[in-house]
Amino acid sequence: MPSHRLLVADLGVMPYADALALQRAAAHARLSGAIADDLLLLVEHPPVITLGRSAKAAHLLAAPALLAARGVELFDVERGGDITFHGPGQLVGYPIMDLTRHTQDLHWYLRQLEEAMIRALAACGIEAARNPGKTGVWVEDRKIASIGVHARQWVTWHGFALNITTDLSYFDLMVPCGIAEVVMTSVDRELRRAGDGALLTPAPSLFDDVRARTVNAFAGLFDLAPEAADAAALVAATTTAA
């Protein structure tokens, strides 16, 4: 049996700025010891494009007016990686992990995040894999999940984004992850492909099912016992710690 807990907080739909402030505060609390357990914050964002440390200006294809017309916010952040999109129908996970309790190796950590989503997708009937030399998760030549992380003193924040019922047209506003001609996909699209289009609408439980399988796979890989955490209490705890 796992000897440590994974506190899982479902934040629902939350603006990116609020979630960013929360994960930074949670990371600070994890560093200080005010929060003794690893955390997994799960959230959906309203449409937003984020630019990581290696982002190139040319990879943002949309002018500010077009972003505004589509209701898309824009943020520069400290995570690794290039440019990506977050929006409704996408499961975003922000693990606040103390890697001194696991393995002090960010490359190992990235591979663990990939493996968690690969296992979760397998449980959904989708065969996903890594793409050598490119961080993230792929179904054949189509990218289904993106990863970008940051760490300080081996405590992580930022994380992964798994497309479930995401409107993939938003990715046309950029060069996703800085990879030219990449094709983005989603759980919904891959299930339709496997069913020869017979799945006309996503099952109402699809998002919840994928989220639950992702939590189980993540906790299992890190040998942690998942336990639901109250988001409001977590906000209060991190605010006090800060």
Secondary structure, DSSP 8 states (H G I E B T S, - for coil): --SEEEEEEEEEE--HHHHHHHHHHHHHHHHHTSS-SEEEEEEE-SSEEEE-TT--GGGB-S-HHHHHHTT-EEEE-SSSSSEEEE-TTEEEEEEE-BGGGS-S-HHHHHHHHHHHHHHHHHHTT---EEETTEEEEEETTEEEEEEEEEEETTEEEEEEEEESS--GGGGGGB-GGG-TT-EE--HHHHHHHHTTT---S--TTHHHHHHHHHHHHHHHHTTEEEEE--HHHHHHHHHHH-
